[in-house]
Structure formats: structure tokens, C-alpha cells
Amino acid sequence: MESCVVICRTQKPQERRGKILLIDAVKEVARVQAQSFLKPEHQKRFLPAYRDFTDNDGFAKVVTVEQVSQQDYIGEWDGD
């Protein structure tokens, strides 16, 4: 089963408003006895991506709320 981490902030920096950072971290999760968790090395990859809030080929993508709405808020992200 896939999972999702959602971070919601009430005081988002102005330059990030109206934007969403998507991180494809399906390969950054450890699975042990039917449980998934983040190891320290996974966390070390997430944190810079979150702080940088920039595209990282194959891992992170910054999109606008408008772009997501054009996908009807569902479905696979085509990357464009």
C-alpha cells in the first residue's frame, strides 16, 4: 500500500503560496514485516527537498494549484 505525507502550514512564505511540492519517494521507504517507515537516510533526502522547494529530477516537482486543478485533482502527474 502506498502512503502519503502531507504538510500543511498556516504561515507559508509568500513565494510558495499557491504552489505545492510533490515528492515521489516510493523508493525512499523501508518495509519490514508489512510496515513502512522512514530510516534516517530517507529523512536526510526529504528534508533538503522540502527546504529547497525546487524541482529535483525524478524526486521532487513544484506545481501550482492551478496545474493540479487542471488534472481534476486526481490521476498520475505527467510532469508537464
Contacts in CASP RR format, 6 or more apart in sequence:
PFRMAT RR
TARGET T0000
AUTHOR 0000-0000-0000
METHOD contacts of the structure
MODEL  1
MESCVVICRTQKPQERRGKILLIDAVKEVARVQAQSFLKPEHQKRFLPAY
RDFTDNDGFAKVVTVEQVSQQDYIGEWDGD
2 26 0 8 1.000
3 29 0 8 1.000
3 36 0 8 1.000
7 50 0 8 1.000
16 53 0 8 1.000
18 64 0 8 1.000
18 65 0 8 1.000
19 53 0 8 1.000
19 62 0 8 1.000
19 63 0 8 1.000
19 64 0 8 1.000
19 65 0 8 1.000
20 62 0 8 1.000
20 63 0 8 1.000
20 64 0 8 1.000
20 65 0 8 1.000
20 68 0 8 1.000
21 49 0 8 1.000
21 50 0 8 1.000
21 53 0 8 1.000
21 60 0 8 1.000
21 61 0 8 1.000
21 62 0 8 1.000
22 60 0 8 1.000
22 61 0 8 1.000
22 62 0 8 1.000
22 63 0 8 1.000
22 77 0 8 1.000
23 46 0 8 1.000
23 49 0 8 1.000
23 50 0 8 1.000
23 59 0 8 1.000
23 60 0 8 1.000
24 58 0 8 1.000
24 59 0 8 1.000
24 60 0 8 1.000
24 61 0 8 1.000
25 42 0 8 1.000
25 45 0 8 1.000
25 46 0 8 1.000
25 59 0 8 1.000
28 38 0 8 1.000
28 42 0 8 1.000
28 45 0 8 1.000
28 46 0 8 1.000
29 36 0 8 1.000
29 37 0 8 1.000
29 38 0 8 1.000
29 42 0 8 1.000
30 36 0 8 1.000
30 37 0 8 1.000
30 38 0 8 1.000
30 39 0 8 1.000
30 42 0 8 1.000
38 46 0 8 1.000
45 59 0 8 1.000
49 56 0 8 1.000
49 59 0 8 1.000
49 60 0 8 1.000
52 60 0 8 1.000
53 62 0 8 1.000
54 60 0 8 1.000
54 62 0 8 1.000
55 61 0 8 1.000
55 62 0 8 1.000
61 77 0 8 1.000
61 79 0 8 1.000
63 77 0 8 1.000
71 77 0 8 1.000
71 78 0 8 1.000
END
